[in-house]
């Protein structure tokens, strides 16, 4: 059974990464500060360490001259493997394609599995065992600020980047125009709905464009159609919108004592974060059903029933639509799926003043301390030249990167209205550079359980952000 994304463990992994990254790394690398302050070394595993960004430090950034072999050292006889680590426990790259890419330099291929928090530790600690990392846009920006990336020096990668949406490719360059990274993914979140439901219920796309209108429509609906959302649904997207468009993190300004933020937070009210699958009450926002609470052998095909569903709020990525569109002999008894029955709309915006749609691009970077720096660049060049055969669409949400529709393969079903809808969202995208949340989840867990008031929950959240802004 294919489970929906955005599980509790993934959110916790994201939060741990935010703590590591945004309390992060010293200029030019990371410095471990042991709990023992009396001098001498201590074992981080037993003593514990934390990582701190200190913008006042002036340690020189990494340069080609600081690396063995000028950053293009040939593999040692006993170092015959090129290693890639995905963001979380996903490789993103097709195994066969990456193996072929590594073989161009006479190397084998290895896929390392590190959670986001582990990736943060490894990069800041200057570990050499991983050659290529996959990171988010926010992470890429921090690494650039701290001078922890080297120019890739590749016309092929530069050409590939220029084919991507500008808001994605521009983050790949430093202030001098050097290319430091290559986009490999772009998660586009959307609300999915069958056109038949739109006609039956009588709503328009404008009626679901804003957060307040969308949730009022879902909560007020009393018919037989079902709306689905994962445990947080689009709510984390709303928090990310607030932090990206309302706050000004660059100038360390953030105000959460606003009516708008209270509206967002009130969406957490009325449902239990700690629900379980045992009693079929997995948590979901008011008016929605969590799809993973369904007793069905094929969740995706069940909720993609144009006769019974109303809204799918950030429960399905485009890759799901791709594989569900393929006839499945094992799907007997599940609803027939016709992609032409469906439309996609952008995640509702928290304010009418917001005109962009937050997207989540992913980037491949080369570890500046890699002993296979040149081989890693060559591997990325191979992937750039064979992109849609090299990136696994089912792990990568079918990346929407190219700004020209002709750049997408037939498997994307580019002649369908749903593709055009999602492409339009991606085209109007904005790279999420601010996290949706920082610190712990105590604020809304306690709020939902009634242990703290709305004012107290917002104060907890505000303190988390304030601590980040003071770093």
C-alpha positions as CSV (number, residue, x, y, z in Angstrom):
1,X,0.0,0.0,0.0
2,X,1.4,3.3,-1.0
3,X,1.2,5.6,2.0
4,X,0.8,9.3,1.9
5,X,3.6,11.7,2.7
6,X,4.2,14.1,5.6
7,X,4.2,11.6,8.4
8,X,5.0,12.6,11.9
9,X,8.6,11.1,11.7
10,X,9.2,13.2,8.5
11,X,8.1,16.4,10.3
12,X,10.4,15.6,13.3
13,X,13.3,15.0,10.9
14,X,12.6,18.4,9.3
15,X,12.6,20.1,12.7
16,X,15.8,18.5,13.7
17,X,17.4,19.7,10.5
18,X,16.2,23.2,11.1
19,X,17.7,23.2,14.5
20,X,21.1,22.0,13.1
21,X,21.1,24.2,10.1
22,X,19.8,27.4,11.6
23,X,21.9,27.1,14.8
24,X,24.3,25.7,12.3
25,X,27.9,26.1,11.1
26,X,30.8,28.3,11.6
27,X,32.1,30.3,8.6
28,X,34.3,28.0,6.6
29,X,33.0,24.9,8.4
30,X,31.6,23.6,11.6
31,X,33.0,23.8,15.1
32,X,31.9,21.3,17.7
33,X,31.5,22.8,21.1
34,X,31.5,20.0,23.7
35,X,29.7,20.3,27.0
36,X,33.0,20.1,28.8
37,X,34.2,23.7,28.8
38,X,37.5,23.0,30.7
39,X,39.5,22.3,27.6
40,X,40.7,19.0,26.0
41,X,38.7,16.8,23.6
42,X,35.5,15.0,24.3
43,X,33.6,12.3,22.5
44,X,30.7,14.0,20.8
45,X,28.7,10.8,20.9
46,X,28.9,10.6,24.7
47,X,29.2,14.3,25.6
48,X,26.9,15.8,23.0
49,X,27.7,18.7,20.7
50,X,25.9,21.6,19.2
51,X,26.5,23.6,16.0
52,X,26.4,27.3,16.0
53,X,26.4,29.9,13.2
54,X,28.7,32.8,14.1
55,X,28.6,35.4,11.3
56,X,31.4,37.4,13.1
57,X,34.0,34.7,12.5
58,X,36.4,35.4,9.7
59,X,37.8,32.0,9.0
60,X,38.6,31.8,5.3
61,X,36.1,30.0,3.1
62,X,36.9,26.8,1.3
63,X,39.0,27.4,-1.9
64,X,40.4,25.1,-4.5
65,X,43.8,25.6,-3.1
66,X,42.8,24.2,0.3
67,X,41.7,20.9,-1.2
68,X,43.9,17.9,-2.1
69,X,44.4,17.8,-5.8
70,X,42.8,21.2,-6.3
71,X,39.4,19.7,-5.7
72,X,39.9,17.2,-8.6
73,X,42.0,14.5,-7.0
74,X,42.0,11.2,-8.8
75,X,40.5,8.3,-6.8
76,X,43.0,6.4,-4.6
77,X,43.3,2.7,-5.3
78,X,41.2,1.9,-2.3
79,X,38.7,4.7,-2.9
80,X,36.7,3.3,-5.8
81,X,33.2,4.3,-5.0
82,X,31.2,7.5,-5.7
83,X,28.7,8.1,-2.9
84,X,25.4,10.1,-3.1
85,X,23.3,10.9,-0.1
86,X,19.7,12.0,-0.6
87,X,17.6,14.4,1.5
88,X,16.3,12.1,4.1
89,X,16.0,8.4,3.2
90,X,15.7,8.8,-0.5
91,X,18.3,8.6,-3.2
92,X,16.3,10.5,-5.8
93,X,18.6,9.2,-8.4
94,X,17.8,6.1,-10.5
95,X,20.2,3.4,-9.3
96,X,21.2,2.3,-12.8
97,X,21.7,5.8,-14.1
98,X,23.9,6.9,-11.2
99,X,25.9,3.7,-11.5
100,X,26.5,4.6,-15.2
101,X,27.4,8.1,-14.2
102,X,30.0,7.0,-11.7
103,X,31.5,4.5,-14.1
104,X,32.5,7.4,-16.4
105,X,35.3,8.0,-13.9
106,X,36.0,4.3,-13.3
107,X,34.1,4.3,-10.0
108,X,31.4,2.2,-8.5
109,X,28.3,3.8,-7.0
110,X,27.0,3.8,-3.4
111,X,23.8,5.3,-2.0
112,X,24.2,6.4,1.6
113,X,21.1,6.8,3.7
114,X,21.2,9.8,6.1
115,X,18.4,11.7,7.6
116,X,18.4,15.5,7.2
117,X,19.8,16.0,10.7
118,X,22.7,13.6,9.9
119,X,23.4,15.4,6.6
120,X,23.7,18.7,8.5
121,X,26.3,17.1,10.9
122,X,28.3,15.6,8.1
123,X,28.6,18.7,6.0
124,X,29.5,21.0,8.8
125,X,32.0,18.4,10.2
126,X,33.7,18.2,6.8
127,X,33.3,14.4,6.4
128,X,34.7,13.0,3.2
129,X,32.8,9.8,2.8
130,X,29.9,11.3,0.8
131,X,30.6,13.0,-2.5
132,X,27.2,14.4,-3.5
133,X,24.6,15.7,-1.2
134,X,21.0,16.6,-1.9
135,X,19.8,19.7,0.0
136,X,16.9,22.1,0.2
137,X,16.9,25.7,-1.0
138,X,17.2,27.0,2.5
139,X,20.1,24.7,3.2
140,X,21.8,25.7,-0.1
141,X,21.6,29.4,0.8
142,X,23.2,28.8,4.2
143,X,26.1,26.8,2.7
144,X,26.6,29.6,0.2
145,X,26.6,32.3,2.9
146,X,29.3,30.4,4.8
147,X,31.5,29.8,1.8
148,X,31.2,26.0,2.1
149,X,30.8,25.3,-1.6
150,X,33.1,25.2,-4.6
151,X,32.3,26.3,-8.2
152,X,31.5,23.3,-10.3
153,X,33.1,24.7,-13.4
154,X,30.8,22.9,-15.8
155,X,29.2,24.4,-18.9
156,X,27.0,21.3,-19.1
157,X,25.5,21.9,-15.6
158,X,25.3,25.6,-16.3
159,X,23.3,24.9,-19.5
160,X,21.0,22.5,-17.6
161,X,20.4,25.1,-14.9
162,X,19.5,27.8,-17.5
163,X,16.6,25.5,-18.7
164,X,15.1,25.5,-15.2
165,X,12.7,28.1,-13.8
166,X,14.6,31.3,-12.9
167,X,13.7,31.2,-9.2
168,X,15.3,27.8,-9.0
169,X,18.4,28.3,-11.1
170,X,19.3,31.7,-9.6
171,X,19.9,30.0,-6.2
172,X,22.6,27.8,-7.8
173,X,25.0,30.8,-8.3
174,X,27.2,32.8,-5.9
175,X,27.6,36.5,-5.9
176,X,30.2,36.3,-8.6
177,X,28.0,34.2,-10.9
178,X,29.8,30.9,-10.3
179,X,27.6,27.7,-10.5
180,X,27.7,25.9,-7.1
181,X,24.8,23.5,-7.4
182,X,22.4,21.7,-9.8
183,X,18.6,21.4,-9.3
184,X,17.4,17.9,-9.2
185,X,13.9,18.3,-7.9
186,X,11.0,20.7,-7.3
187,X,8.1,19.6,-5.2
188,X,5.0,21.4,-6.2
189,X,2.1,21.1,-3.7
190,X,-1.5,21.5,-4.9
191,X,-5.1,20.9,-4.1
192,X,-6.6,18.2,-6.4
193,X,-10.3,18.0,-7.1
194,X,-12.6,16.3,-9.7
195,X,-14.3,18.7,-12.1
196,X,-17.6,16.8,-11.5
197,X,-17.4,17.8,-7.8
198,X,-16.9,21.4,-8.8
199,X,-20.1,21.3,-10.9
200,X,-22.1,19.4,-8.3
201,X,-21.2,21.6,-5.3
202,X,-21.0,24.8,-7.3
203,X,-17.6,26.2,-6.3
204,X,-15.1,27.9,-8.6
205,X,-11.3,28.0,-8.5
206,X,-11.6,31.5,-7.0
207,X,-13.5,30.0,-4.1
208,X,-10.6,27.9,-3.0
209,X,-7.8,30.3,-3.8
210,X,-7.6,31.7,-0.2
211,X,-7.1,29.8,3.0
212,X,-10.2,31.1,4.9
213,X,-12.6,30.5,2.0
214,X,-11.2,27.0,1.3
215,X,-11.6,25.7,4.8
216,X,-15.0,27.3,5.2
217,X,-16.2,25.5,2.1
218,X,-14.8,22.1,3.4
219,X,-16.1,22.5,6.9
220,X,-19.5,23.7,5.8
221,X,-20.1,20.9,3.2
222,X,-22.6,18.4,4.3
223,X,-22.8,16.1,1.3
224,X,-21.5,12.6,0.6
225,X,-18.2,13.5,-1.0
226,X,-15.1,13.2,1.2
227,X,-12.1,15.6,1.4
228,X,-8.7,14.1,2.3
229,X,-5.7,15.6,4.0
230,X,-2.7,14.1,5.8
231,X,-2.2,14.9,9.5
232,X,-1.1,18.5,8.9
233,X,-2.5,18.8,5.4
234,X,-1.8,22.2,3.9
235,X,-1.3,23.9,7.4
236,X,2.5,23.6,7.2
237,X,2.3,25.3,3.9
238,X,0.4,28.2,5.5
239,X,3.1,28.5,8.2
240,X,5.8,28.5,5.5
241,X,3.9,31.2,3.6
242,X,3.7,33.4,6.7
243,X,7.4,33.0,7.4
244,X,8.3,33.7,3.8
245,X,5.9,36.5,2.8
246,X,4.8,38.2,6.0
247,X,8.0,38.0,8.1
248,X,11.3,39.4,7.1
249,X,13.9,36.9,8.4
250,X,16.6,38.6,6.4
251,X,16.2,41.7,8.6
252,X,15.4,39.6,11.7
253,X,11.8,40.8,11.8
254,X,8.9,38.5,12.7
255,X,5.6,39.3,14.3
256,X,3.2,36.5,15.3
257,X,0.8,38.6,17.4
258,X,-1.4,39.2,14.4
259,X,-5.0,38.2,13.4
260,X,-3.7,36.4,10.3
261,X,-1.4,34.1,12.3
262,X,-4.2,33.4,14.8
263,X,-6.4,32.3,11.9
264,X,-3.7,29.9,10.7
265,X,-3.1,28.5,14.2
266,X,-6.8,28.1,14.8
267,X,-6.8,25.5,12.0
268,X,-5.0,23.2,14.5
269,X,-7.9,23.3,16.8
270,X,-10.5,20.5,16.9
271,X,-8.4,17.5,15.9
272,X,-6.0,15.3,17.7
273,X,-2.4,15.1,16.7
274,X,-1.9,11.9,18.6
275,X,-4.6,9.9,16.9
276,X,-3.8,6.3,15.9
277,X,-4.6,4.0,13.0
278,X,-6.0,1.4,15.5
279,X,-9.3,3.2,15.9
280,X,-9.3,4.7,12.4
281,X,-9.0,8.2,13.7
282,X,-5.6,9.4,12.3
283,X,-5.5,13.1,12.7
284,X,-6.6,15.5,10.0
285,X,-7.8,19.1,9.8
286,X,-11.5,19.7,10.5
287,X,-13.7,18.5,7.7
288,X,-11.0,16.2,6.3
289,X,-10.2,12.5,6.6
290,X,-6.7,11.2,6.9
291,X,-6.2,8.8,3.9
292,X,-4.0,6.5,5.9
293,X,-6.8,5.7,8.2
294,X,-8.7,4.0,5.3
295,X,-9.0,0.2,5.3
296,X,-8.1,-0.4,1.7
297,X,-5.3,-2.2,-0.1
298,X,-4.6,0.8,-2.4
299,X,-5.0,4.2,-0.7
300,X,-4.1,6.3,-3.7
301,X,-6.6,4.6,-6.1
302,X,-9.3,4.8,-3.4
303,X,-9.0,8.5,-2.8
304,X,-8.6,9.3,-6.5
305,X,-12.3,8.4,-7.1
306,X,-13.8,11.2,-9.0
307,X,-17.3,10.0,-8.0
308,X,-16.7,10.1,-4.3
309,X,-13.9,12.5,-3.5
310,X,-14.1,16.3,-3.1
311,X,-10.7,17.7,-2.3
312,X,-7.3,16.0,-1.9
313,X,-5.3,18.6,0.0
314,X,-1.6,18.0,-0.4
315,X,-2.0,14.2,-0.2
316,X,-1.0,13.4,-3.7
317,X,2.1,14.5,-5.7
318,X,2.3,14.4,-9.5
319,X,4.2,11.1,-9.6
320,X,1.2,9.4,-8.0
321,X,-1.0,10.6,-10.8
322,X,1.5,9.2,-13.2
323,X,1.6,5.7,-11.8
324,X,-2.1,5.5,-11.1
325,X,-2.7,6.4,-14.7
326,X,-0.9,3.1,-15.7
327,X,-3.2,0.1,-15.9
328,X,-2.6,-2.1,-12.9
329,X,-3.7,-5.8,-13.0
330,X,-3.5,-5.9,-9.2
331,X,-5.8,-2.9,-8.8
332,X,-9.0,-5.0,-9.3
333,X,-11.8,-3.7,-7.1
334,X,-10.5,-0.2,-6.9
335,X,-12.1,2.7,-8.8
336,X,-11.1,3.4,-12.3
337,X,-8.9,6.4,-12.7
338,X,-9.1,8.9,-15.6
339,X,-6.7,11.8,-15.2
340,X,-8.9,13.9,-17.4
341,X,-11.5,14.0,-14.6
342,X,-9.2,16.0,-12.4
343,X,-8.0,19.6,-11.9
344,X,-5.2,21.0,-9.7
345,X,-5.2,24.3,-7.9
346,X,-2.5,26.0,-5.9
347,X,-2.3,25.6,-2.2
348,X,-4.7,28.3,-0.8
349,X,-2.9,31.5,0.0
350,X,-3.1,32.9,3.5
351,X,-3.6,36.5,2.2
352,X,-4.9,38.1,-1.0
353,X,-1.7,40.1,-1.1
354,X,0.4,37.0,-1.8
355,X,0.8,36.3,-5.5
356,X,3.4,33.5,-5.6
357,X,3.2,29.8,-4.8
358,X,5.7,28.3,-2.5
359,X,7.6,25.4,-4.0
360,X,10.3,23.2,-2.6
361,X,13.3,22.7,-5.0
362,X,16.1,20.3,-4.2
363,X,19.7,20.7,-5.3
364,X,22.7,18.4,-5.8
365,X,25.9,19.8,-4.4
366,X,29.4,18.3,-4.4
367,X,31.2,17.9,-1.1
368,X,34.1,20.3,-1.3
369,X,36.2,17.9,0.8
370,X,35.4,14.9,-1.5
371,X,38.4,13.0,-2.9
372,X,36.3,12.5,-6.0
373,X,35.3,16.1,-6.7
374,X,35.9,16.0,-10.4
375,X,34.2,12.6,-10.7
376,X,31.2,13.9,-8.9
377,X,30.9,16.8,-11.3
378,X,31.2,14.5,-14.2
379,X,28.4,12.3,-12.7
380,X,26.1,15.3,-12.4
381,X,26.9,16.3,-16.0
382,X,25.7,12.8,-17.1
383,X,22.5,13.2,-15.0
384,X,22.0,16.7,-16.5
385,X,22.3,15.3,-20.1
386,X,20.0,12.3,-19.3
387,X,17.8,14.0,-16.6
388,X,14.5,12.3,-16.9
389,X,16.1,8.9,-17.2
390,X,18.4,9.6,-14.3
391,X,16.0,10.9,-11.6
392,X,13.5,8.6,-10.1
393,X,10.1,10.4,-10.5
394,X,8.4,8.3,-7.9
395,X,11.0,9.3,-5.2
396,X,11.2,12.8,-6.5
397,X,7.6,13.7,-6.9
398,X,8.1,14.1,-10.6
399,X,10.2,17.3,-10.6
400,X,8.8,20.3,-12.2
401,X,12.0,22.1,-13.2
402,X,12.0,23.0,-16.8
403,X,10.5,26.3,-17.8
404,X,9.6,25.1,-21.3
405,X,6.8,22.5,-21.5
406,X,8.6,20.8,-24.4
407,X,11.4,19.8,-21.9
408,X,9.1,17.3,-20.2
409,X,8.8,13.7,-21.3
410,X,5.6,12.0,-22.5
411,X,5.3,10.2,-19.2
412,X,4.2,13.6,-17.7
413,X,1.1,13.5,-19.8
414,X,1.7,17.1,-20.9
415,X,-1.5,17.3,-23.0
416,X,-3.7,16.9,-19.9
417,X,-5.3,19.8,-18.0
418,X,-3.8,18.6,-14.7
419,X,-0.3,18.8,-16.1
420,X,-1.0,22.4,-17.3
421,X,-2.4,23.3,-13.9
422,X,0.6,22.0,-12.0
423,X,3.0,23.5,-14.5
424,X,1.3,26.9,-14.0
425,X,1.8,26.6,-10.3
426,X,5.5,25.7,-10.7
427,X,5.9,28.5,-13.2
428,X,4.5,30.9,-10.6
429,X,6.7,29.4,-7.9
430,X,8.8,30.9,-5.2
431,X,11.6,28.8,-3.5
432,X,10.8,28.3,0.2
433,X,13.8,29.7,2.1
434,X,12.1,29.9,5.5
435,X,11.1,26.9,7.5
436,X,7.4,26.3,8.5
437,X,8.4,25.7,12.1
438,X,11.5,25.6,14.3
439,X,12.3,24.0,17.6
440,X,9.8,21.5,19.1
441,X,6.2,20.7,18.3
442,X,5.1,21.4,21.8
443,X,3.2,24.6,20.9
444,X,0.5,22.9,18.8
445,X,0.5,19.6,20.6
446,X,-0.3,21.3,23.8
447,X,-2.8,23.6,22.1
448,X,-4.7,20.7,20.6
449,X,-4.8,18.8,23.8
450,X,-6.1,21.9,25.7
451,X,-3.0,22.2,27.9
452,X,-2.3,25.7,26.7
453,X,-4.4,28.5,25.2
454,X,-4.0,29.9,21.7
455,X,-2.1,32.9,23.1
456,X,0.3,30.6,25.0
457,X,0.8,28.4,22.0
458,X,1.6,31.4,19.8
459,X,4.0,32.7,22.4
460,X,5.9,29.3,22.4
461,X,6.2,29.4,18.6
462,X,7.3,33.1,18.7
463,X,10.1,32.2,21.2
464,X,11.4,29.5,18.9
465,X,11.6,31.9,16.0
466,X,13.0,34.7,18.2
467,X,15.8,32.4,19.3
468,X,16.6,31.6,15.6
469,X,16.6,35.3,14.7
470,X,19.1,36.2,17.4
471,X,21.7,33.6,16.2
